[in-house]
Amino acid sequence: MIKLSHRLQKIADLIQPGETVADIGTDHGFLPMALWEAGISPHVILCDINSGPLDKARVNIEKYFPETEFDVRLGSGLSAIHPGEVDAVVIAGMGGLLISEILSEDMEKTRTFKRIILQPRNAQDKLRAWLVGNGFSIYDESLVREGKYLCEIIAVLPGNAEYSPGNGSALSGEWVDLEVSPVLLKKQDPLLVEFIENKIRIEKKILSAVKNGAEKNKYEKMERTEHRINLLEELRKRSLT
Ligand SMILES: C[S@@+](CC[C@H](N)C(=O)[O-])C[C@H]1O[C@@H](n2cnc3c(N)ncnc32)[C@H](O)[C@@H]1O
């Protein structure tokens, strides 16, 4: 039985029984193999842009399921799958900007999938802004610890703009709503306080570097950073209550 990491398990938990899945950037292939093995997904497609990772996935298939033929495809982003070919698409472990590029390459195709699960490694705020700006609805988010990182998992319904930055948060439209998702605040994710405190720590470091530096617009930058810290402190307080 394949044992997934907490991060991959959290992603797997968002796939509904019976849903077919394409894992874009599958690398080792553990997520789709585990979904198939658990009887959740009757068909899984393992896609990657590079043949090296797919060779790794094939080695794992041979090791765990030597009798089973998995659907393994080489290709960039969603180009390896047909419109509507699967119910759910997973894109995990890539940068937020790359994820938005993959989704935007063929928007018509992207909108044919029922569910898209994303786990950006960085630029999460930019990805959220892109999703919201393009009419995708973020219906769930989770934080999960992986080593020293807190990973953000974003579950999306394409083409249904019920969410806008600010839903569930009084700080509507602020930068902070893209950085600390109102969905996480609403559901009081157990790692949320730590997540916000990490951000406050980073902003405080920036503030002290700007204070001690001789940059142009130093006071403007200090004011902006102080404002960010205040907003984050406010969210921290709110997530403690
Ligand atoms: C860090 S691994 C993530 C593996 C797995 N999804 C996970 O979350 O554990 C990123 C994988 O994405 C693949 N990749 C990068 N750009 C891609 C693209 N445009 N289309 C498909 N796969 C891509 C890489 O080859 C690599 O195997």
The ligand as an ORCA input file, in Angstrom:
! r2SCAN-3c Opt
* xyz 0 1
  C       8.720     19.255     -7.797
  S       7.994     18.117     -8.905
  C       6.423     17.884     -8.153
  C       6.036     16.429     -8.166
  C       4.671     16.123     -7.606
  N       3.617     16.787     -8.351
  C       4.595     16.511     -6.158
  O       3.897     17.513     -5.849
  O       5.190     15.859     -5.310
  C       7.594     19.104    -10.319
  C       7.392     18.259    -11.565
  O       6.720     19.069    -12.523
  C       7.237     18.802    -13.798
  N       6.906     19.951    -14.658
  C       7.470     21.175    -14.664
  N       6.884     21.957    -15.578
  C       5.899     21.230    -16.143
  C       4.933     21.473    -17.163
  N       4.852     22.656    -17.789
  N       4.091     20.485    -17.508
  C       4.154     19.282    -16.902
  N       5.045     18.980    -15.942
  C       5.903     19.948    -15.561
  C       8.718     18.558    -13.546
  O       9.317     17.805    -14.575
  C       8.678     17.796    -12.208
  O       8.647     16.416    -12.406
*
